[in-house]
Amino acid sequence: MSKCEVADTLSSMKTREVTDKLQDWQKRISETAKTAGKATDDYVHENAWTSVALAAVFGCVIGYLLGSRRD
């Protein structure tokens, strides 16, 4: 094997390792997002009025902050 062939082999190995790690991270993030989404859905169904009130307060705060930027 020449030096170029060895370098190409090492490069492709590193590329595979990086690809595998990225796919693993993507899988973990996807699972975490699904879990968080499910927990949020359960919470909102169990506490509907609290969720509506929090959304209204959050919307008012954001509206106030955006409105005060114009002055």
C-alpha positions, 0 to 999 in steps of 0.5 A, spaced: 500 500 500 502 506 498 502 512 502 496 515 498 492 509 499 493 509 507 491 516 507 485 515 503 483 509 507 484 513 514 480 518 511 474 514 509 474 511 516 474 518 519 468 520 515 464 513 517 466 515 524 463 522 523 457 520 519 455 514 525 456 519 530 452 524 527 446 519 525 447 517 533 446 524 535 440 525 530 437 519 533 438 521 540 435 528 538 429 526 535 427 521 541 428 527 546 424 531 542 418 526 541 419 525 549 418 532 550 413 533 545 409 527 549 410 530 556 408 537 553 401 534 550 400 530 556 401 536 561 396 541 556 391 536 556 391 535 564 392 543 565 388 546 559 386 552 563 393 553 566 396 552 559 391 557 556 393 562 561 400 561 561 400 562 553 396 569 554 401 572 559 407 570 554 403 573 548 402 579 552 409 580 554 412 579 547 407 584 545 409 589 550 416 588 548 415 588 541 411 594 542 416 598 546 421 597 541 418 602 536 418 608 541 
